[in-house]
């Protein structure tokens, strides 16, 4: 299974979003933008 490109940690009313694309220097891709829009 591939590692997630977007890691979301929620705690005490806030969320930390971690971009996990080190090979691409965490550049936004169309797929990652789509994930960000879905998770809000």
VENHU-V462035 format. One record per residue. N is the residue number from 1. RES is the residue in one letter. PSI is psi as a letter, one per 40 degrees, with the letter a starting at -180 (* if undefined). BURIAL is # if it has 24 or more other ideal C-beta (glycine too) atoms within 12 Angstrom, else .. Layout:
BEGIN
n=N res=RES psi=PSI burial=BURIAL
n=N res=RES psi=PSI burial=BURIAL
END
This chain:
BEGIN
n=1 res=X psi=h burial=.
n=2 res=X psi=i burial=.
n=3 res=X psi=i burial=.
n=4 res=X psi=h burial=.
n=5 res=X psi=d burial=#
n=6 res=X psi=h burial=#
n=7 res=X psi=h burial=.
n=8 res=X psi=h burial=.
n=9 res=X psi=h burial=.
n=10 res=X psi=h burial=.
n=11 res=X psi=h burial=.
n=12 res=X psi=f burial=.
n=13 res=X psi=e burial=.
n=14 res=X psi=i burial=.
n=15 res=X psi=i burial=.
n=16 res=X psi=h burial=.
n=17 res=X psi=h burial=.
n=18 res=X psi=h burial=.
n=19 res=X psi=h burial=#
n=20 res=X psi=g burial=.
n=21 res=X psi=g burial=.
n=22 res=X psi=d burial=.
n=23 res=X psi=d burial=.
n=24 res=X psi=e burial=.
n=25 res=X psi=f burial=.
n=26 res=X psi=f burial=.
n=27 res=X psi=i burial=.
n=28 res=X psi=h burial=.
n=29 res=X psi=i burial=.
n=30 res=X psi=d burial=.
n=31 res=X psi=d burial=.
n=32 res=X psi=d burial=.
n=33 res=X psi=d burial=.
n=34 res=X psi=d burial=.
n=35 res=X psi=d burial=.
n=36 res=X psi=d burial=.
n=37 res=X psi=d burial=.
n=38 res=X psi=d burial=.
n=39 res=X psi=e burial=.
n=40 res=X psi=* burial=.
END
